Amino acid sequence: MNASSLIEVTTGTPLEFKDLNIGLDADSFAWTMSATILNRASMDQIRPTADGPAEVTATINGHQWRFVIESYSLDRRFARETYSVKGASRTQLLAAPYAPKRTGRIESQTTAVQMMTEQLQFTGFSVSRQSGLTDYIIPADAWGWDNKTAMEVIAELAGAQGAVVVPDKNTDELHIRHRYKQAGPWAYPDMPLGNIDAIIADTMTISYASQWEPQPAYNAVFISGVTKGVAVDVVRTGTAGDKAAPDNFDDLNVEAFQCRERGLAVIAASGNQEIVTIETVLPTSGSPGLIEPAMLVEVRDTREPTKTWRGNVLGTSISVSNPGTGRVTQTVKIERHHY
């Protein structure tokens, strides 16, 4: 599919470029961007100034991202100048080296969402939580943080219930999402199609590769608070709970349902699995759409439907070699479990 792509500065001036790559993985705080700028006139639009680094928007087949340009380098050959530039989405401003590191402690009862919102005060950023991801209460003096940026604190609060932080592409919003759907990978085959975030059909697949990466198999884990909180034995439904993961002790283990969510993520990450890398297309509309980390996708075999499977997205990257003439591809890394 031909690329409909554009990079422009915030004033709306288009830049001449090639080899645009955009990516994100499940444990990153920001989308990343790299591209080759083809002339000095374009590069002059995005050099840093006394006001700080330049911002650009990148648009690919209708999907738009905002980036802060963090670095560039010059390549001068055969009387031509090109520049390699790298950038990160604005959520990077909440992490090092842009954001200050602070130390603090919960002095009065609060919730995880309230704590996240407090960390984002005066930044212009906000958080949203995936449906089914319940807020939890943190007792007074139960938890604190030491020398951490706002993004590190938010990631810790999300991780305490088996969730990840997925930065928005072009708004100042952090999406808190389940790392695994609540029922766990063992239940994915029987989930209704409405619970699937994207479908990658074999007819849309350009390349397919697999790396076998087995983990110790667990069906139970003990989750406990330290100074306060609760203690919960989390056991995978339908099992004897006889293969326990290492105990998890944390000041943020404060509510039974929150501990259950954390324990489910520990169990879900274990066992026989492969990391599948699929190169597919990024159309302007229709399937498979833009695929992001923490999505649950169905990899559909249209010739042999019994070989269709589902897995969690670990990372994605989008590539455009020559705007207007080249194909837009996205490469998706998926965690596939075998039971």
HELIX and SHEET records of a PDB file:
HELIX    1   1 ARG A   40  ASP A   44  1                                   5    
HELIX    2   2 ARG A   90  LEU A   94  5                                   5    
HELIX    3   3 ALA A  112  GLN A  119  1                                   8    
HELIX    4   4 ALA A  150  GLY A  159  1                                  10    
HELIX    5   5 PRO A  185  ASP A  190  5                                   6    
HELIX    6   6 LEU A  193  ASN A  195  5                                   3    
HELIX    7   7 ASP A  202  MET A  204  5                                   3    
HELIX    8   8 ALA A  256  ALA A  268  1                                  13    
HELIX    9   9 PRO A  305  LYS A  307  5                                   3    
SHEET    1   A 9 SER A   5  VAL A   9  0                                        
SHEET    2   A 9 GLU A  55  ILE A  60 -1                                        
SHEET    3   A 9 HIS A  63  ARG A  77 -1                                        
SHEET    4   A 9 ARG A  80  SER A  89 -1                                        
SHEET    5   A 9 THR A  32  ILE A  37 -1                                        
SHEET    6   A 9 PHE A  17  ASP A  25 -1                                        
SHEET    7   A 9 TRP A 309  VAL A 320 -1                                        
SHEET    8   A 9 LEU A 296  ARG A 300 -1                                        
SHEET    9   A 9 ALA A 198  ALA A 201  1                                        
SHEET    1   B10 SER A   5  VAL A   9  0                                        
SHEET    2   B10 GLU A  55  ILE A  60 -1                                        
SHEET    3   B10 HIS A  63  ARG A  77 -1                                        
SHEET    4   B10 ARG A  80  SER A  89 -1                                        
SHEET    5   B10 THR A  32  ILE A  37 -1                                        
SHEET    6   B10 PHE A  17  ASP A  25 -1                                        
SHEET    7   B10 TRP A 309  VAL A 320 -1                                        
SHEET    8   B10 VAL A 328  HIS A 337 -1                                        
SHEET    9   B10 GLN A 273  VAL A 281 -1                                        
SHEET   10   B10 THR A 205  TRP A 212 -1                                        
SHEET    1   C 2 ARG A 102  ARG A 105  0                                        
SHEET    2   C 2 GLY A 144  LYS A 148 -1                                        
SHEET    1   D 2 THR A 110  THR A 111  0                                        
SHEET    2   D 2 ILE A 137  ILE A 138 -1                                        
SHEET    1   E 3 SER A 126  ARG A 129  0                                        
SHEET    2   E 3 GLU A 173  HIS A 178  1                                        
SHEET    3   E 3 ALA A 163  PRO A 167 -1                                        
SHEET    1   F 3 ALA A 231  VAL A 235  0                                        
SHEET    2   F 3 ALA A 220  SER A 224 -1                                        
SHEET    3   F 3 ASN A 248  PHE A 249  1                                        
END                                                                             
